[in-house]
Amino acid sequence: MTTQIAPRNLVEKRRPKISHPPKEYGWTLYLIVITLLMIAGYSISHDELYQPGDNVGYYIGLAGGLMMLTLMIYPVRKRIGFMRNWGLLPKWFKWHMVFGILGPALIVFHSTFVLRSVNAGVAMVCMLLVSGSGIFGRFFYTKIHNGLYGRNTTFQQLQEELDGSKDVKSLFSFAPELQQKLVDFRNYAMNLSKGGRISVWNFLTLGFRVKWFTRTLVIELEDAMYANANEMQWNDAQMKRLDELFYQKAQFVRTYLTTVRDLAQFSTYEKLFSLWHIFHVPLVYMLVFSSIWHVISVHKY
C-alpha cells in the first residue's frame, strides 16, 4: 500500500545535502598548524628561553638545516637515472613541500625571530622567498599535474554521458534546457581559451562563474526532479531512489563544470608554472650559497 507524499516542505527536508567532491584538507591544516606555532613562538621569543648559540637553539637550527638540505633530493631524484625508481614522484613532492615549510619554521625558531648579522639576514630572506614561492609552485603544480590528456579523457567521458547515444538516453533528457545550458557554458569557456590564451580577467573570474553556475543549475535540477513530488504517490523506496538520482546528477553537474574550467585554464597554469620555475630556481641557488656562508661564519667566528 502506497503512502501519500508529505507536503513539499517536508520533501525538501529529506533531500540529501549536496557536498562538494572530496578535497584534501591536510595541506591547509598543516599550514594553519605551522602558522599557529609561529605565532606562539614569536609571542614567547622575548622570554629568552634559549639562544641561537646554545644547545637548544643550535640543534633546532641543525634540524631545520637538514630538512632544507633534503629538499635538494627531490629535483635530483627527477633527473638522475638510477634514482628514478626510488619511490613514487608524488610522494617525494609531498615530503619536499612538508620539509619546505617545516625546515624554514625551525630556522626561524633557531633565530629567536631576530637577525643578528648581515649574512644571517641574507640567508633568512632567501629562505623565506624560496619557501613562499614554493607554496605558489605547489598551487600551480596541483592545477596541471593530471595533464591535459587526462582532463580531455575525463571530459570526453562526461560528454558522452551527457549526450547519450542511440541506445542510451542522455543524462538530462528529462530537462533539455538544463542540458543545453551545460553545453552553452562549455562553448563559452572553450572560446575564452581559444588558441591557448585567456584574458587575465576571464582567468581570474572563471572559477567564481563556475561556482555560481553550479549552484544555479543544481537548484534547477531540484525543481525539475521534484516538481511533481506533491502530485505523485510514491512509497519510501521510490523516494529514496529519487534522492539518490538527484545526488548523482548534481555531482555530475559539478564535475562537468569543474572539468570545463580546468581545460580552459590549463594552458595559462602551464605558463605560470614555467615562469614560477624561472623565478624559483635562482632563489634556491642563492639560498644554498647564503646558508653555507652563514654556517661557515658561525663556526669560524
Secondary structure per residue as TSV (DSSP state, phi and psi in degrees):
chain	resnum	aa	ss	phi	psi
A	1	M	-	360.0	127.0
A	2	T	-	-80.7	153.5
A	3	T	-	-107.5	150.7
A	4	Q	-	-71.2	141.0
A	5	I	-	-69.9	140.8
A	6	A	-	-70.8	164.6
A	7	P	-	-54.4	161.5
A	8	R	H	-59.7	-35.6
A	9	N	H	-65.4	-30.6
A	10	L	H	-74.1	-34.7
A	11	V	H	-63.3	-41.9
A	12	E	H	-62.6	-33.3
A	13	K	H	-67.2	-27.8
A	14	R	H	-93.1	-3.3
A	15	R	S	-66.7	141.1
A	16	P	-	-69.7	142.1
A	17	K	-	-75.9	130.7
A	18	I	-	-84.7	118.5
A	19	S	-	-101.4	157.0
A	20	H	-	-70.8	159.3
A	21	P	-	-57.1	150.5
A	22	P	-	-54.7	135.4
A	23	K	-	-120.4	155.6
A	24	E	-	-90.1	108.3
A	25	Y	-	-94.3	-0.6
A	26	G	H	-59.9	-43.5
A	27	W	H	-65.2	-44.1
A	28	T	H	-62.5	-44.1
A	29	L	H	-62.8	-39.4
A	30	Y	H	-61.6	-46.0
A	31	L	H	-63.6	-38.8
A	32	I	H	-64.0	-44.4
A	33	V	H	-62.9	-45.0
A	34	I	H	-62.3	-41.2
A	35	T	H	-62.2	-44.3
A	36	L	H	-63.8	-39.3
A	37	L	H	-65.3	-37.7
A	38	M	H	-66.2	-40.9
A	39	I	H	-63.8	-43.3
A	40	A	H	-64.5	-41.3
A	41	G	H	-63.1	-41.1
A	42	Y	H	-65.4	-37.7
A	43	S	H	-66.3	-25.9
A	44	I	H	-107.9	4.1
A	45	S	G	-65.5	-24.0
A	46	H	G	-86.9	-1.0
A	47	D	G	-80.6	-7.6
A	48	E	-	55.6	45.3
A	49	L	S	-69.8	-25.0
A	50	Y	-	-158.1	167.0
A	51	Q	-	-124.0	155.9
A	52	P	T	-57.1	-28.8
A	53	G	T	-92.0	-10.4
A	54	D	S	-83.5	-178.5
A	55	N	H	-60.4	-45.2
A	56	V	H	-63.3	-51.6
A	57	G	H	-63.7	-39.0
A	58	Y	H	-63.0	-46.6
A	59	Y	H	-74.0	-28.2
A	60	I	H	-63.2	-44.9
A	61	G	H	-64.8	-38.0
A	62	L	H	-63.5	-44.2
A	63	A	H	-62.1	-44.0
A	64	G	H	-65.0	-39.5
A	65	G	H	-64.7	-41.0
A	66	L	H	-64.5	-37.7
A	67	M	H	-63.7	-42.0
A	68	M	H	-64.2	-35.4
A	69	L	H	-66.0	-38.4
A	70	T	H	-66.6	-17.5
A	71	L	T	-61.0	-28.2
A	72	M	T	-72.4	-16.7
A	73	I	H	-66.3	-35.9
A	74	Y	H	-60.6	-52.8
A	75	P	H	-65.0	-32.9
A	76	V	H	-66.4	-40.2
A	77	R	H	-57.7	-34.6
A	78	K	H	-76.8	-23.4
A	79	R	H	-110.0	-23.4
A	80	I	S	-94.7	127.9
A	81	G	G	-54.9	-52.0
A	82	F	G	-69.1	-14.0
A	83	M	G	-91.4	-7.7
A	84	R	T	-69.3	-15.7
A	85	N	T	-97.3	8.7
A	86	W	S	-85.7	75.9
A	87	G	S	78.8	173.2
A	88	L	-	-80.0	137.7
A	89	L	H	-60.9	-40.2
A	90	P	H	-58.5	-34.3
A	91	K	H	-69.2	-38.7
A	92	W	H	-62.0	-42.3
A	93	F	H	-63.2	-40.2
A	94	K	H	-58.9	-48.5
A	95	W	H	-71.6	-29.4
A	96	H	H	-59.0	-42.3
A	97	M	H	-73.9	-38.6
A	98	V	H	-62.1	-49.9
A	99	F	H	-69.6	-27.2
A	100	G	H	-68.8	-17.3
A	101	I	H	-102.5	-45.2
A	102	L	H	-68.4	-39.7
A	103	G	H	-58.1	-55.0
A	104	P	H	-58.8	-35.5
A	105	A	H	-61.4	-42.7
A	106	L	H	-66.7	-37.2
A	107	I	H	-62.8	-41.4
A	108	V	H	-64.1	-41.2
A	109	F	H	-61.8	-39.9
A	110	H	H	-58.7	-38.0
A	111	S	T	-78.4	-7.6
A	112	T	T	54.0	32.4
A	113	F	T	62.8	27.3
A	114	V	-	-135.1	135.5
A	115	L	-	-97.7	118.2
A	116	R	-	-104.6	-3.0
A	117	S	S	-155.6	164.8
A	118	V	H	-66.7	-45.2
A	119	N	H	-66.2	-33.9
A	120	A	H	-67.3	-37.7
A	121	G	H	-65.7	-42.4
A	122	V	H	-63.2	-45.2
A	123	A	H	-62.5	-39.8
A	124	M	H	-66.0	-44.6
A	125	V	H	-63.0	-45.6
A	126	C	H	-60.3	-41.9
A	127	M	H	-63.8	-44.6
A	128	L	H	-67.4	-35.7
A	129	L	H	-65.6	-43.0
A	130	V	H	-63.9	-45.1
A	131	S	H	-64.3	-44.8
A	132	G	H	-64.3	-43.2
A	133	S	H	-67.7	-27.9
A	134	G	H	-64.6	-34.1
A	135	I	H	-64.5	-43.3
A	136	F	H	-63.8	-41.1
A	137	G	H	-61.2	-39.3
A	138	R	H	-62.4	-41.0
A	139	F	H	-60.8	-46.7
A	140	F	H	-64.6	-39.1
A	141	Y	H	-61.6	-43.9
A	142	T	H	-64.9	-23.5
A	143	K	H	-80.0	-19.2
A	144	I	H	-122.9	-5.6
A	145	H	T	-66.7	-24.2
A	146	N	T	-74.4	-21.7
A	147	G	H	83.4	156.1
A	148	L	H	-66.2	-36.4
A	149	Y	H	-62.8	-44.9
A	150	G	H	-63.2	-39.2
A	151	R	H	-69.0	-39.4
A	152	N	H	-64.0	-39.1
A	153	T	H	-63.6	-45.7
A	154	T	H	-60.7	-43.1
A	155	F	H	-64.6	-41.9
A	156	Q	H	-62.1	-40.3
A	157	Q	H	-64.3	-42.6
A	158	L	H	-65.7	-39.7
A	159	Q	H	-66.2	-39.4
A	160	E	H	-62.7	-40.2
A	161	E	H	-67.6	-36.0
A	162	L	H	-69.4	-43.1
A	163	D	H	-78.6	-30.0
A	164	G	-	75.6	-168.5
A	165	S	-	-147.4	-171.9
A	166	K	S	-62.4	-35.9
A	167	D	S	-93.3	-21.3
A	168	V	S	-123.2	131.0
A	169	K	-	-68.7	153.6
A	170	S	-	-64.9	156.6
A	171	L	T	-62.0	-31.4
A	172	F	T	-118.8	41.2
A	173	S	T	-63.4	-24.9
A	174	F	T	-79.4	-13.2
A	175	A	-	-138.3	72.7
A	176	P	H	-60.4	-31.4
A	177	E	H	-65.8	-40.1
A	178	L	H	-65.5	-41.6
A	179	Q	H	-62.0	-40.7
A	180	Q	H	-66.2	-34.5
A	181	K	H	-65.8	-37.4
A	182	L	H	-62.9	-44.4
A	183	V	H	-64.4	-42.5
A	184	D	H	-62.2	-40.5
A	185	F	H	-67.3	-37.7
A	186	R	H	-59.9	-47.5
A	187	N	H	-62.5	-39.4
A	188	Y	H	-62.3	-47.6
A	189	A	H	-67.3	-39.9
A	190	M	H	-66.9	-33.9
A	191	N	H	-68.3	-32.3
A	192	L	H	-61.1	-36.5
A	193	S	T	-103.7	21.3
A	194	K	G	-61.2	132.1
A	195	G	G	76.8	12.2
A	196	G	G	78.9	11.0
A	197	R	-	-120.1	142.4
A	198	I	-	-144.0	135.4
A	199	S	-	-64.2	156.9
A	200	V	H	-59.9	-43.3
A	201	W	H	-62.8	-47.5
A	202	N	H	-65.2	-36.4
A	203	F	H	-64.0	-43.9
A	204	L	H	-72.9	-30.7
A	205	T	H	-96.9	-11.1
A	206	L	H	-61.4	-39.6
A	207	G	H	-61.9	-41.6
A	208	F	H	-66.6	-37.6
A	209	R	H	-64.4	-39.0
A	210	V	H	-64.7	-42.9
A	211	K	H	-62.8	-45.8
A	212	W	H	-65.0	-43.4
A	213	F	H	-68.5	-36.5
A	214	T	H	-60.8	-46.9
A	215	R	H	-61.0	-41.9
A	216	T	H	-63.8	-45.0
A	217	L	H	-70.6	-33.6
A	218	V	H	-65.6	-38.4
A	219	I	H	-64.0	-43.0
A	220	E	H	-63.7	-37.0
A	221	L	H	-63.9	-42.6
A	222	E	H	-57.3	-48.0
A	223	D	H	-61.5	-40.7
A	224	A	H	-69.0	-38.1
A	225	M	H	-85.1	-28.9
A	226	Y	H	-107.7	8.4
A	227	A	T	-58.9	-39.6
A	228	N	T	-100.5	15.3
A	229	A	T	-61.5	-35.4
A	230	N	T	-75.9	-19.7
A	231	E	T	-95.7	-14.9
A	232	M	S	-105.7	152.3
A	233	Q	-	-103.1	98.6
A	234	W	-	-114.1	148.0
A	235	N	-	-89.4	178.3
A	236	D	H	-62.6	-37.4
A	237	A	H	-64.4	-41.5
A	238	Q	H	-65.8	-39.9
A	239	M	H	-67.0	-38.3
A	240	K	H	-64.5	-39.1
A	241	R	H	-64.7	-39.5
A	242	L	H	-62.5	-41.8
A	243	D	H	-59.8	-43.5
A	244	E	H	-64.7	-41.9
A	245	L	H	-64.7	-40.9
A	246	F	H	-61.1	-44.0
A	247	Y	H	-61.3	-45.8
A	248	Q	H	-62.2	-44.4
A	249	K	H	-70.7	-35.2
A	250	A	H	-66.2	-38.9
A	251	Q	H	-64.6	-36.9
A	252	F	H	-62.5	-45.1
A	253	V	H	-57.1	-45.9
A	254	R	H	-64.9	-46.0
A	255	T	H	-65.2	-41.0
A	256	Y	H	-61.7	-49.6
A	257	L	H	-67.6	-36.5
A	258	T	H	-66.2	-39.7
A	259	T	H	-65.8	-40.8
A	260	V	H	-60.6	-44.1
A	261	R	H	-59.9	-45.3
A	262	D	H	-62.6	-40.1
A	263	L	H	-64.8	-41.2
A	264	A	H	-67.8	-32.2
A	265	Q	H	-96.8	-6.7
A	266	F	H	-58.3	-51.5
A	267	S	H	-62.1	-35.0
A	268	T	H	-67.4	-42.5
A	269	Y	H	-64.3	-34.5
A	270	E	H	-61.7	-44.4
A	271	K	H	-65.3	-42.1
A	272	L	H	-62.9	-38.1
A	273	F	H	-66.7	-38.6
A	274	S	H	-64.3	-43.9
A	275	L	H	-64.5	-40.0
A	276	W	H	-60.5	-41.7
A	277	H	H	-62.9	-40.3
A	278	I	H	-61.6	-36.0
A	279	F	H	-78.6	-36.7
A	280	H	H	-75.8	-42.8
A	281	V	H	-61.0	-48.5
A	282	P	H	-59.1	-35.0
A	283	L	H	-63.4	-35.9
A	284	V	H	-64.3	-44.5
A	285	Y	H	-62.6	-40.9
A	286	M	H	-62.4	-39.6
A	287	L	H	-64.2	-44.8
A	288	V	H	-61.1	-47.5
A	289	F	H	-63.6	-47.8
A	290	S	H	-66.7	-34.5
A	291	S	H	-68.1	-43.2
A	292	I	H	-62.5	-42.9
A	293	W	H	-63.8	-38.2
A	294	H	H	-65.4	-44.5
A	295	V	H	-63.7	-43.3
A	296	I	H	-63.0	-43.0
A	297	S	H	-62.9	-42.5
A	298	V	H	-64.2	-43.2
A	299	H	H	-81.3	-23.1
A	300	K	H	-86.3	-36.7
A	301	Y	-	-112.2	360.0
